[in-house]
Amino acid sequence: LWSLGGSCDTVRPMQNSSIFATLSDPNHVYLDCNATTPVAAFLAPMVSDWLKFGGNPSSIHQAGRKPKALIREARKSLATMIGCDPLEIIFTNGGAEANNLALKGVFENWQKPSPFAKGFRNHYIISAVEHPSIMKTAEFLKTRGARVDVLPVDRDGQIDLDIYKSLLSDQTALVSVMLANNETGHIFPIREMAQMAHEVGALFHTDAVQALGKMPIHLRELGVDLASFSGHKFYSLKGCGILFARKGLQIESLIHGGGQERGRRGGTENVLAIAALGEMSRFSGEVVEQALRLKALRNELEENIKSEIVDVTITGENGLRLSSTSSLVIPGVDGETLLMNLDMRGFAVSTGAACSSGNPEPSPVLLAMGLSREEAQSSLRLSLSWSTTREEILRFIQTLKEVVIHLRSFQNPDTALQKTDRCNS
Ligand SMILES: Cc1ncc(COP(=O)(O)O)c(C=O)c1O
């Protein structure tokens, strides 16, 4: 793989790992991996090779056989990675589509007249910190007559299971709670919550988009009925996601008019992105090792920032979190201004979910956790990848410190001196 480095100046090695490099600009420090990860360099020549197989995977002639085989192989190795059967995988174009398919697919199925008296369930439960593709879909279902309850979270990012239990009933059709949060990295007790849902006969969906590659996942052990994933959050190409749907589960397709994915998702498959994600799944053995390495790096980052920049707090610091994500509140600076200043110095970070960037409102996730509007507006999300190095983190801390001192003096001249004095320069 190192041989790639000679031919492409944007390939850089992953620290502590000889297995692969990522395609990214070596002059920039990319700390926005929850928005999207850089693409694994070893995929580039493979994708270029696969371009030769231009047939439609649904065609039965020779030209269709190779792309069909690529999809079959990817399905198999992805199923091994996430702990399910290959036929339980439905390829979509990404995580948002998978989430839509889970919620709308279950809802539509309940609307169908059934010869069996299965009773009508019309109640949905989601958490208050879900991605907009769950939040907005739940809003949409309400316009179609569904009843939706939103589970609160506390300032540590935790869900109160007693409240959850009190919301579950024999009317509950589906619960959807994410495995790990995209903004703060909080991990939820999905196994326990799925069991509780099953006790009242409800289905359980988890949005596992942010968990893929960041923590080990075994769907059978988690006991969920549906789960969503996205390829571009795992060093692969944009345009491929997965909805896992447990064997025997009926969901209505969102896209009609194609028999692909056993009629559950019509439309010609994105062969290159599917095959690329399939190749990435061969690195599942790296997940734990990288999570441990990143935990040490993230802890060092947080400790340094807290000691170097006064008044910084880590959102939900005491909760169980992904080891690659850190959400900070830096009082006295505006998050967007901070982001732009860091960007000019070659550091990519985020103030909230990138999917909702352009939205000047403070992050609904942080507000749901009990942060004030002011705190949410002064927040910064840092998300590390398998290729993030310690040297980059140390450079980032130094730059962040300089930028915060500068912005605090500019935005809040009265307290700037005091704040600047208290920074350990
Ligand atoms: C938790 C979560 N779910 C779903 C999505 C949507 O995934 P995609 O961009 O693949 O549609 C994202 C994207 O940021 C996410 O973070």
The ligand as an ORCA input file, in Angstrom:
! r2SCAN-3c Opt
* xyz 0 1
  C     -26.191      9.613     13.100
  C     -26.371      9.878     11.630
  N     -27.389      9.298     10.977
  C     -27.583      9.480      9.666
  C     -26.757     10.283      8.921
  C     -27.007     10.460      7.454
  O     -26.090      9.680      6.730
  P     -25.813      9.976      5.178
  O     -25.031     11.228      5.111
  O     -25.070      8.780      4.695
  O     -27.154     10.096      4.526
  C     -25.691     10.938      9.553
  C     -24.811     11.869      8.817
  O     -24.114     12.666      9.382
  C     -25.483     10.707     10.942
  O     -24.475     11.275     11.594
*
